[in-house]
Amino acid sequence: QVQLVESGGGLVQPGGSLRLSCAASGIILKLNAMAWYRQAPGKERELVARKTNEGNTMYADSVKGRFTISRDNAKNTVTLQMNSLKPDDTAVYYCNLEIPLKRLTYWGQGTQVTVPS
């Protein structure tokens, strides 16, 4: 059974930084993608950043230039460095693991990020 454990959320003032981390455990195929999603109150969950094991990376337009996703394939960890945070970044952030060959998707429990206005 694959498990994702997140850490690093919290309260930060506008313009500040936070770093989210996620560790995946269990049997994980080499070919996969790890990502961060977020869900704000009353809104749908949205993709923030995604990085495959081969290094292909994408970001939501709203976070380009401010957020950086990185991963350690050997350790099955993914981090999200968030800089220049804005109140609109307030949300629960979820770690996500996709294993395309098995058509499997796993989610972490979520971590709250709050940027007060």
C-alpha positions in Angstrom: 0.0 0.0 0.0 1.4 3.4 -1.0 1.2 6.2 1.5 2.0 9.9 1.1 2.9 11.9 4.1 3.1 15.7 3.8 4.6 18.3 6.0 5.5 22.0 6.1 2.3 23.9 5.9 1.4 26.8 8.2 0.7 30.5 8.5 2.9 33.0 6.6 2.6 36.7 5.9 2.2 37.9 2.4 5.5 37.9 0.6 6.8 35.2 2.8 8.0 31.6 1.9 7.0 28.1 2.9 8.4 24.7 1.9 6.1 21.7 1.6 7.5 18.2 1.6 6.0 14.9 0.8 7.4 11.4 1.2 5.9 8.4 -0.5 6.3 4.9 0.9 5.3 1.5 -0.3 5.8 -0.2 -3.6 6.2 2.5 -6.2 7.0 1.9 -9.9 9.9 3.9 -11.3 7.8 5.6 -14.0 5.6 8.0 -12.1 4.6 11.6 -11.6 4.5 13.5 -8.4 2.5 16.7 -8.0 1.0 19.2 -5.7 -2.6 20.2 -5.9 -4.5 22.7 -3.8 -8.1 23.4 -2.8 -9.3 26.7 -1.5 -12.7 26.9 0.4 -15.5 26.8 -2.1 -13.3 26.0 -5.0 -12.3 22.9 -6.9 -9.0 21.2 -6.4 -6.5 22.5 -8.9 -3.1 21.4 -10.1 -0.2 23.6 -8.8 2.9 21.8 -10.0 3.8 18.4 -11.4 7.1 16.7 -12.1 7.7 13.3 -13.6 10.5 10.9 -12.7 12.1 12.0 -16.1 12.1 15.6 -15.0 9.3 16.9 -17.1 7.8 19.8 -15.1 4.7 22.0 -15.3 3.3 24.8 -13.2 -0.1 26.5 -13.0 0.1 30.0 -14.5 -0.8 31.5 -11.1 2.4 30.2 -9.5 5.0 30.4 -12.3 8.1 32.2 -11.1 7.1 31.9 -7.5 6.9 28.2 -6.8 9.5 25.5 -7.5 8.8 21.7 -7.5 11.6 19.3 -7.0 11.9 15.6 -6.3 14.3 13.0 -5.2 13.6 9.9 -7.2 15.7 7.6 -5.1 13.9 8.7 -1.9 10.5 9.1 -3.6 10.1 12.6 -2.1 8.7 15.7 -3.6 9.0 19.3 -2.3 7.3 22.5 -3.2 9.2 25.7 -2.5 6.7 28.6 -2.3 8.0 32.1 -2.5 6.3 35.5 -2.6 3.2 34.0 -1.2 -0.1 35.8 -1.7 -3.5 35.6 0.1 -4.8 33.8 -3.0 -2.4 30.9 -2.3 -4.4 30.1 0.9 -5.6 26.5 0.5 -5.1 22.9 1.6 -2.2 21.5 -0.4 -2.3 17.9 -1.4 0.6 15.7 -2.5 -0.2 13.4 -5.4 1.4 10.4 -6.9 0.4 9.0 -10.3 1.6 5.6 -11.7 0.4 5.8 -15.3 1.2 2.2 -16.2 -1.0 0.9 -13.4 -3.6 3.8 -13.7 -3.2 4.4 -10.1 -3.4 7.7 -8.2 -2.6 8.3 -4.6 -3.2 11.4 -2.4 -1.7 12.7 0.8 -3.9 13.9 3.7 -3.4 17.6 2.9 -1.6 20.4 4.7 -3.0 23.8 5.3 -1.3 26.9 3.9 -2.7 30.2 5.1 -1.6 33.6 3.8 -3.7 36.3 5.5 -4.8 39.4 3.6 
